[in-house]
């Protein structure tokens, strides 16, 4: 059988899309190219998932060096013509070349026919990735819509080259397929014009390249060092040859950017996974599929935390859960259509930077709404007004309703990183998207305008000052004020006037309860004609009073719950919802961290009409 070789696509007499035009279809998104890569590759993985099991999504960076690149040189060189279209030879002979492997497990692989001209009514994923550009994904509630997003796989490669190994089920049996594809630039060769698109495989009798199959594919994949697969495990591995890792942001404004190291690139990829994919990484409804993400450098895994343990992601995760339970409906008036659910959660702004934030939408306090469709992936973090108090941030979530998901999909550019209604040809769909964005903006604005009133109603919330110095002396006695400021005079609550939703009756203080030490804060919630939701937040403070989030994996202060002032009732968790008939005086109970000061902040708001 013929050995695999490169085949360059000649321009057809009637014309054809050249490689350079295909690369330009991505445009110039605001996101970092590695962030676009994570979004697009993960979206393809999620769309290809099988049932409700775990879906694996792995990114592996490796620098094989001269020895490790030798099998790649043997397999992929020479290139058709003089290689000016790709420059693959220069990349493979560079000992600093990085290979970035994108792998998925728990998916169906790239199935369907091998050729783009075959009529097939089932999956055509192989043709969609390897052959076609710009074909619409018609799978219901999928993330992909245009088919151009895969262009980032090629633009991330210094040689515009990717190698694809997939194992799928085709014609009632498991089949392995191995092929390489490349986007270069158009060129002339032997008096003929070529598009700049290339494929590496076995040339069939009709002079079209096909993938290596089964044992032949496995033998070459093993020689190249592709990830091992168990038995008949389905899935896909895509190797980006000569991966561009981008640049790290300068620390100072006047410093130049510098190329990322592999370790820095791994951290950025891991952060992008957390910020873009957390809705499908967390536990959702019982039996729902979940994505497991991993990043490695030369075989060493990056310690990627659970999204629920990333402080700046926690409000978005809480809002995501709230949107499913008591989130507010977003509706358009004309026509009267349910557009989706919206929820918002506040939190204390962490101060200490952490590598998990390098791909976050903002360096400072969060004031954003995560927009998502039915596929569950984040489309965009839409900014709202920043709160006057920089110690407080908020995160909101909006997820489209099933019946209008296609309208919002049509509003996305090829990179799926925004909703842009102005360019939508359908006026009815355009009106729905505009209505949703307007409502989301209004609700974030309403929250931001009301925040100063809530802060005033909550009264002064001083840090539990210098607890790191006092904690040891407080343990033997079980008593002590524990705050830098004295309590207010008797009969003079700590804040809020007539009509305030919540008052603090005393600053936070350290007390002993059942042999353990807790920080408690006495509060009084006003009576109202509607239920009131109280949110308590605890954070670590440095000795000089600034906010500080614990390092990843460390234990921070925890809001244990709310105890009634007469100690007759205890409600667990950091949220207390009071009906009109509930008692009004409560004590916020926080478990502090030894060796650190604890800050407690409490806010309250009315439960909106229509919330469920």
Protein Blocks (a to p, Z undefined) as FASTA:
>chain_A
ZZdddddddddfkbpadfklmmmmnopafbdfklmmmmmmmmmmmmmpghjbdcdddddd
ddebjmlmmmmmmmmpccehjhlmnommmmmmpmkbccdddddehiabjedjfbfkbccf
bdcklmmmmmmghiacfbghiabfnlpmmmmmmmmpmnlpacddddddeehiacdddddd
dddddddeehiacehiacdddddfkopacddehjlmmmmmmmnopacdehjagcddddde
hiaebjaddfbfkbccddddfklmmmmmmmmmmmmmmmmmpccdehiacddddddeehia
cddddfklmmklmmmmmmmmmmmmmpccdddfbdcddfbdcddddddddfbdcfklmmpc
bfbdcdddddddfkopafbdcdddddfblmbccdddddddfklmmmmmmmpcfkopaccf
klpmblklmmmmmmmmmmmmmmmmmmmmmmmmmmmmnopadddehklmmmmmmmmnopaj
kiabdcddehiafbdcehiabdcfbdcddddeehiacddddddddddfbdcddddddddd
dfkopacdddehiacdddfbdcdfklpaccedjbdcddfkbcfbdcddddddehiacddd
dddddddehiZZ
